[in-house]
C-alpha cells in the first residue's frame, strides 16, 4: 500500500524543498522516461519530457529496479516519487503535486516490505511540506477541502478563478 501527500507549491517553496532534498539525498530525474541521470537542481518547468515527475533516491536504501521499458520502477525500487505542481497560466489550470511512496509490493505471491528507513525518509520529507506549506481551505468542484497550499498559489486560484486538478 502506498503513502501519498498532495500539495500546491509555488516556485520559491519548490526551490527550498529541492535544496532540502539535495541536502538529504539525491534526486534521480528521468528525461524522456528512458535514461536515468542524477541532477543537482530541478529541471526548468516544461523544459523536457518528464520534468514534472522526479524520483528521489538514496543509494543507502539499495539499488533501484528497471522495468521492461528500461525506466526505474517506482513500485519495486527504493524511491520516492516527487510530482511537481503544474501551473498553466494561459489556460488558468493548476494540477496538484505529490510525494508518493510504495511501502510494500507483491513479488512471486509474497509481500515484500521496503526498508523502514526509506519510509522514515519519506516522513521527513512530508514533515517539511507540512511545516512549510500550510493547510488551507480551498473550494474545488463545489466542495471545500483543506489542502496544503502556499499562499501565492491560493491567491492565483481565487483571484483568477483557476481550474484545479488532482
Order of alpha helices (4+ residues) and beta strands (2+ residues): beta-alpha-beta-beta-beta-beta-beta-beta-beta-beta-beta-alpha-beta-beta-alpha-beta
